[in-house]
Amino acid sequence: MASKHNQYGLQLSGGGGRAAYQVGVLKAIASFYPRNHGLPFPILCGTSAGAINAATLACFASCFHLGVRKLEWVWENFSTHQVYRADSLGMAKHFGHLALGRRLAGRPPSLFDNRPLRALLERVLPLERLDRHIQGGYLRAITLSVSRYHDPCSVNFYQGDPSLLPWQRFRRRGEPTQLSIDHLMASSAIPLIFPSVRLGDDHYGDGSVLQLSPLSPPIHLGASRLLVVNLDSPHGRQTMAQRHRAPATSEIAGHLLDTVFSDTLNSDLERLERINRSLSLIPPDQRQSQPLKPIETLVIKPSRDLDEIARRHYRTLPTPVRLLLRTIGVQKDSDSSLLSYLMFEAPYCCELIELGYHDALARKGELKYFFDL
């Protein structure tokens, strides 16, 4: 592959069920390319649910359209039962063991049992193809972000071209490895909601938790043009009465997830923009001596409130899940974003895919310019 092609990276942030929006954006971008075209961004970086989407693209790197169709098929036919046990018997057994302080089959404690997600990933993701795509030049690298709980650190496990070197900074590092389903389960293990995963001698959880600089992995892997699909959506204005009352437990939980999944990424984008502005002030003949390089970014994010969309699909959630969420104040009209992260039902996912598709098409000119099409 040409060197210029290897400059393109894709950053997919985390967000639970919100990640269906990313599929719509990718579907729109795929429409710009011929059907047999490979990945337009050979550097893939994903966190949490975004890691699963990135891994799917990597498994089908030689045919971008096929990878997007695979993603669309999974998300359009999604149900909560494919992510975590949502039946009455399964949830009762799970919570019974938690109440007694016992661990099921030696697994760490969590709000939900997400073994169905592992079974789904093992069924649809041929990770053995990654090396073949790397050797063929369709994929330069894929990295999945996880958070290490013991000796806290953000770790980016990557599989890619042998010339790529590991890196280490304060509480963040990149380590080469052969990626597995365990890495995906760890990256998407939302704290307390899903159980941590043991990799080697340590336990790991959702990559968003300790991610101090989410844009650094693609840059370390060589990207200088970065497409970021950010799942931070606009929120409706609160009334004075809502602002004056104390926030409910469900609202606090939603704010925590918003912080984990979006705030650090938004902050890093601001920092990158400041660095780019500073570099532009340096005369061109002196830039070669600088350790920093300008990074061109294009950010796509939802144009509508994903919380409001989730509330409209509240009734599609399995009854046991709705009853559980009600105990912490999450109901159909609750002012909490928690619902939009835990919703994995097909009607909700399909609406997010459609939104992502139209949001990306509305910026078709920018995207084509970005990819030199």
C-alpha positions as CSV (number, residue, x, y, z in Angstrom):
1,M,0.0,0.0,0.0
2,A,1.1,3.5,-0.7
3,S,2.7,5.5,2.2
4,K,0.0,8.2,1.9
5,H,-2.7,5.6,2.4
6,N,-1.1,4.5,5.7
7,Q,-1.5,8.0,7.1
8,Y,-5.2,7.5,7.6
9,G,-6.6,6.3,10.9
10,L,-10.1,5.7,12.3
11,Q,-10.9,6.4,16.0
12,L,-14.1,4.7,17.3
13,S,-15.0,5.7,20.8
14,G,-17.0,3.7,23.3
15,G,-20.6,4.1,24.2
16,G,-22.5,0.8,24.6
17,G,-25.6,0.7,22.4
18,R,-24.7,4.1,21.1
19,A,-22.0,2.6,18.9
20,A,-24.7,1.6,16.4
21,Y,-24.4,5.2,15.2
22,Q,-20.8,4.5,14.1
23,V,-22.1,1.8,11.7
24,G,-24.3,4.4,9.9
25,V,-21.3,6.7,9.5
26,L,-19.2,3.9,8.0
27,K,-22.1,2.8,5.7
28,A,-22.1,6.4,4.3
29,I,-18.3,6.4,3.8
30,A,-18.5,3.0,2.1
31,S,-20.9,4.4,-0.5
32,F,-18.0,6.6,-1.8
33,Y,-15.9,3.6,-2.7
34,P,-16.1,0.7,-5.2
35,R,-17.4,-2.5,-3.9
36,N,-14.1,-4.3,-4.0
37,H,-12.1,-1.5,-2.3
38,G,-10.1,-2.2,0.9
39,L,-10.1,-0.2,4.1
40,P,-9.7,3.5,3.5
41,F,-8.1,3.8,7.0
42,P,-5.6,1.1,7.6
43,I,-5.0,2.2,11.2
44,L,-7.9,1.2,13.3
45,C,-8.4,2.3,17.0
46,G,-11.3,1.3,19.1
47,T,-12.5,1.5,22.7
48,S,-15.3,-0.5,24.3
49,A,-18.1,-1.0,21.8
50,G,-16.0,0.9,19.3
51,A,-13.3,-1.7,19.7
52,I,-15.8,-4.4,18.6
53,N,-16.7,-2.3,15.5
54,A,-13.0,-1.7,14.7
55,A,-12.2,-5.4,15.1
56,T,-15.0,-6.3,12.6
57,L,-13.6,-3.9,10.0
58,A,-10.1,-5.3,10.6
59,C,-11.3,-8.9,10.0
60,F,-12.7,-7.8,6.6
61,A,-10.0,-5.3,5.8
62,S,-9.6,-6.4,2.1
63,C,-13.2,-5.5,1.4
64,F,-14.5,-2.4,3.2
65,H,-18.1,-2.9,1.9
66,L,-18.2,-6.5,3.3
67,G,-17.0,-5.4,6.7
68,V,-19.6,-2.6,6.9
69,R,-22.3,-5.0,5.8
70,K,-21.3,-7.5,8.5
71,L,-21.5,-4.7,11.1
72,E,-24.9,-3.5,9.8
73,W,-26.3,-7.0,9.8
74,V,-25.3,-7.6,13.5
75,W,-26.5,-4.3,14.7
76,E,-29.8,-4.3,12.8
77,N,-30.6,-7.7,14.3
78,F,-29.3,-7.0,17.8
79,S,-31.2,-7.7,21.0
80,T,-30.3,-7.3,24.7
81,H,-30.2,-11.1,25.0
82,Q,-27.2,-11.2,22.7
83,V,-25.2,-8.9,25.0
84,Y,-26.2,-9.9,28.6
85,R,-28.6,-12.3,30.3
86,A,-31.9,-10.4,30.3
87,D,-34.3,-13.3,31.1
88,S,-36.0,-13.5,34.5
89,L,-34.4,-16.8,35.5
90,G,-30.9,-15.8,34.4
91,M,-31.0,-12.5,36.2
92,A,-32.5,-14.0,39.3
93,K,-29.7,-16.6,39.5
94,H,-27.1,-13.9,38.8
95,F,-28.3,-11.5,41.5
96,G,-28.9,-14.4,44.0
97,H,-25.2,-15.2,43.9
98,L,-24.3,-11.5,44.1
99,A,-26.5,-11.1,47.1
100,L,-24.8,-14.0,48.8
101,G,-21.4,-12.6,48.0
102,R,-20.5,-15.6,45.8
103,R,-18.9,-15.5,42.4
104,L,-20.5,-17.4,39.6
105,A,-18.0,-20.0,38.2
106,G,-15.1,-17.8,39.6
107,R,-16.1,-14.8,37.5
108,P,-15.7,-11.3,38.9
109,P,-18.9,-9.6,40.3
110,S,-21.0,-7.4,37.9
111,L,-24.5,-6.1,37.4
112,F,-25.1,-8.2,34.3
113,D,-23.8,-11.5,33.0
114,N,-22.4,-10.7,29.5
115,R,-21.4,-14.3,28.4
116,P,-23.9,-14.0,25.5
117,L,-21.7,-11.3,24.0
118,R,-18.7,-13.5,24.1
119,A,-20.6,-16.2,22.3
120,L,-21.7,-13.7,19.6
121,L,-18.2,-12.4,19.1
122,E,-16.8,-15.9,18.8
123,R,-19.4,-16.7,16.2
124,V,-19.0,-13.6,13.9
125,L,-15.4,-12.4,14.3
126,P,-12.7,-14.4,12.4
127,L,-9.7,-12.8,14.2
128,E,-7.3,-15.3,12.6
129,R,-7.6,-13.2,9.4
130,L,-5.8,-10.2,10.9
131,D,-2.3,-11.4,10.2
132,R,-3.3,-12.1,6.6
133,H,-4.6,-8.6,6.1
134,I,-1.5,-7.1,7.7
135,Q,0.8,-9.1,5.4
136,G,-1.3,-8.2,2.4
137,G,-1.0,-4.4,3.2
138,Y,-4.8,-3.9,3.7
139,L,-4.3,-3.3,7.5
140,R,-1.3,-1.5,9.1
141,A,-2.5,-1.9,12.7
142,I,-5.5,-2.3,14.9
143,T,-5.3,-1.3,18.6
144,L,-7.9,-2.0,21.3
145,S,-7.8,0.2,24.5
146,V,-8.3,-1.4,27.9
147,S,-7.9,-0.2,31.5
148,R,-5.7,-2.2,33.8
149,Y,-7.1,-2.3,37.4
150,H,-4.0,-3.4,39.3
151,D,-1.3,-0.7,38.9
152,P,-3.8,1.4,37.0
153,C,-2.9,2.2,33.5
154,S,-4.4,2.6,30.0
155,V,-3.1,-0.2,27.8
156,N,-3.4,-0.3,24.1
157,F,-3.0,-3.8,22.8
158,Y,-2.2,-3.7,19.1
159,Q,-1.6,-6.1,16.3
160,G,0.1,-4.7,13.2
161,D,3.1,-4.3,11.0
162,P,6.3,-5.7,12.6
163,S,8.0,-2.3,12.2
164,L,5.7,-0.7,14.7
165,L,7.3,-0.1,18.1
166,P,5.6,-0.2,21.6
167,W,5.4,3.0,23.5
168,Q,5.1,4.1,27.2
169,R,4.0,7.3,28.7
170,F,2.5,8.3,32.1
171,R,-0.2,5.7,32.8
172,R,-0.6,4.8,29.2
173,R,1.3,2.3,27.0
174,G,1.1,0.4,23.8
175,E,1.9,-3.3,23.7
176,P,2.0,-5.6,20.7
177,T,0.0,-8.8,21.0
178,Q,-2.1,-11.4,19.1
179,L,-5.6,-10.0,19.6
180,S,-8.3,-12.3,20.9
181,I,-11.9,-12.3,22.0
182,D,-10.6,-11.8,25.6
183,H,-9.2,-8.4,24.6
184,L,-12.5,-7.3,23.1
185,M,-14.4,-8.5,26.2
186,A,-12.0,-6.5,28.4
187,S,-12.2,-3.3,26.3
188,S,-16.1,-3.4,26.6
189,A,-16.3,-4.4,30.2
190,I,-18.1,-1.3,31.6
191,P,-17.1,-1.0,35.3
192,L,-19.7,-2.6,37.7
193,I,-22.0,-3.3,34.8
194,F,-19.9,-6.0,33.1
195,P,-17.2,-8.2,34.8
196,S,-13.5,-7.5,34.4
197,V,-11.4,-9.8,32.2
198,R,-8.1,-11.5,33.1
199,L,-5.3,-11.1,30.6
200,G,-2.1,-12.6,31.7
201,D,-1.5,-11.7,35.3
202,D,-3.8,-8.7,35.5
203,H,-7.5,-7.8,35.3
204,Y,-8.7,-5.3,32.8
205,G,-11.9,-3.4,32.1
206,D,-13.4,-0.8,29.8
207,G,-10.8,1.1,27.9
208,S,-12.5,4.4,28.4
209,V,-12.0,4.5,32.2
210,L,-8.3,5.3,32.3
211,Q,-7.9,6.7,28.8
212,L,-5.9,9.9,29.4
213,S,-5.2,10.6,25.8
214,P,-7.5,8.6,23.5
215,L,-6.0,10.1,20.3
216,S,-2.4,9.1,21.1
217,P,-2.6,5.4,19.9
218,P,-3.4,6.1,16.3
219,I,-0.7,8.8,16.2
220,H,1.9,6.4,17.7
221,L,0.9,3.9,15.0
222,G,1.7,6.5,12.3
223,A,-1.6,8.2,11.5
224,S,-1.5,11.9,10.5
225,R,-5.1,12.1,9.2
226,L,-7.6,10.9,11.7
227,L,-11.3,10.4,11.3
228,V,-13.0,10.4,14.7
229,V,-16.6,9.1,15.3
230,N,-17.5,10.6,18.6
231,L,-20.8,9.4,20.3
232,D,-21.2,12.6,22.4
233,S,-24.7,13.9,21.4
234,P,-26.5,17.2,22.0
235,H,-28.7,17.3,25.1
236,G,-32.1,19.1,25.6
237,R,-32.1,22.1,27.9
238,Q,-33.2,21.5,31.4
239,T,-36.0,23.4,33.0
240,M,-35.3,25.6,36.1
241,A,-37.1,23.1,38.3
242,Q,-34.9,20.2,37.0
243,R,-31.7,22.3,37.6
244,H,-32.8,23.2,41.2
245,R,-33.6,19.7,42.4
246,A,-30.9,17.2,43.5
247,P,-29.9,14.8,40.7
248,A,-31.4,11.3,40.9
249,T,-29.2,8.2,41.1
250,S,-30.0,7.4,37.5
251,E,-28.9,10.8,36.4
252,I,-25.6,10.6,38.3
253,A,-24.9,7.2,36.7
254,G,-25.6,8.7,33.3
255,H,-23.3,11.7,33.9
256,L,-20.5,9.3,35.0
257,L,-20.9,7.3,31.7
258,D,-20.9,10.5,29.7
259,T,-17.7,11.6,31.4
260,V,-16.0,8.2,30.9
261,F,-16.9,7.9,27.2
262,S,-16.9,11.4,25.9
263,D,-15.2,14.1,28.0
264,T,-11.6,12.8,27.7
265,L,-12.0,12.5,23.9
266,N,-13.4,16.0,23.6
267,S,-10.6,17.4,25.8
268,D,-8.0,15.5,23.7
269,L,-9.5,17.0,20.5
270,E,-9.1,20.5,22.0
271,R,-5.5,19.8,22.9
272,L,-4.8,18.5,19.4
273,E,-6.3,21.6,17.9
274,R,-4.1,23.8,20.1
275,I,-1.0,21.9,19.1
276,N,-1.8,22.2,15.4
277,R,-2.3,26.0,15.8
278,S,1.0,26.3,17.6
279,L,2.8,24.3,14.9
280,S,1.3,26.4,12.2
281,L,3.2,29.4,13.7
282,I,6.6,27.7,13.1
283,P,8.2,28.5,9.8
284,P,8.1,25.5,7.4
285,D,11.9,25.2,7.2
286,Q,12.0,24.7,11.0
287,R,9.2,22.2,11.5
288,Q,11.3,19.2,10.6
289,S,13.3,19.6,13.8
290,Q,10.1,19.6,15.9
291,P,9.2,16.3,17.7
292,L,5.5,17.1,17.1
293,K,3.7,16.9,13.8
294,P,0.3,18.4,12.7
295,I,-2.6,15.9,12.8
296,E,-5.5,16.6,10.5
297,T,-8.8,15.5,12.1
298,L,-12.4,15.2,11.0
299,V,-14.9,14.6,13.7
300,I,-18.4,13.1,13.1
301,K,-20.9,13.2,16.0
302,P,-24.7,12.8,16.3
303,S,-26.8,15.7,15.3
304,R,-29.7,14.6,17.6
305,D,-30.0,13.7,21.3
306,L,-29.4,9.9,21.6
307,D,-31.0,9.9,25.1
308,E,-34.2,11.1,23.6
309,I,-34.1,8.4,21.0
310,A,-33.5,5.8,23.6
311,R,-36.4,7.0,25.7
312,R,-38.7,6.5,22.7
313,H,-37.6,2.8,22.5
314,Y,-37.8,2.2,26.3
315,R,-40.6,-0.4,25.9
316,T,-38.5,-2.6,23.6
317,L,-36.2,-3.5,26.6
318,P,-36.9,-6.9,28.2
319,T,-39.2,-6.5,31.2
320,P,-36.7,-7.9,33.7
321,V,-34.2,-5.2,32.6
322,R,-36.8,-2.4,32.9
323,L,-37.7,-3.6,36.4
324,L,-34.1,-3.6,37.4
325,L,-33.4,-0.2,36.0
326,R,-36.5,1.2,37.7
327,T,-34.9,0.4,41.1
328,I,-32.3,3.2,40.4
329,G,-34.8,5.5,38.9
330,V,-34.5,4.8,35.2
331,Q,-38.0,5.0,33.6
332,K,-39.4,6.0,30.2
333,D,-39.2,9.7,30.9
334,S,-36.1,9.8,33.2
335,D,-33.6,12.5,32.4
336,S,-30.7,10.0,32.3
337,S,-28.4,8.9,29.6
338,L,-27.9,5.5,31.2
339,L,-30.7,4.1,29.0
340,S,-28.9,5.0,25.7
341,Y,-25.8,3.1,26.8
342,L,-27.6,-0.1,27.9
343,M,-30.1,-0.3,25.0
344,F,-29.2,-2.9,22.4
345,E,-32.6,-3.5,20.9
346,A,-32.9,-3.6,17.0
347,P,-35.4,-0.7,16.6
348,Y,-33.1,1.7,18.6
349,C,-29.9,0.5,16.8
350,C,-31.6,0.8,13.4
351,E,-32.6,4.4,14.1
352,L,-29.0,5.2,15.2
353,I,-27.6,3.6,12.1
354,E,-29.9,5.7,10.0
355,L,-29.0,8.9,11.9
356,G,-25.2,8.2,11.5
357,Y,-25.7,7.5,7.7
358,H,-27.5,10.8,7.2
359,D,-25.2,12.8,9.4
360,A,-22.2,11.5,7.3
361,L,-23.9,12.1,4.0
362,A,-24.6,15.7,5.1
363,R,-20.9,16.1,5.3
364,K,-20.1,14.3,2.1
365,G,-18.0,17.1,0.7
366,E,-15.8,17.3,3.8
367,L,-15.4,13.5,3.9
368,K,-14.4,13.3,0.2
369,Y,-11.9,16.1,0.6
370,F,-10.5,14.5,3.7
371,F,-10.0,11.2,1.8
372,D,-8.8,12.9,-1.4
373,L,-11.7,11.4,-3.4
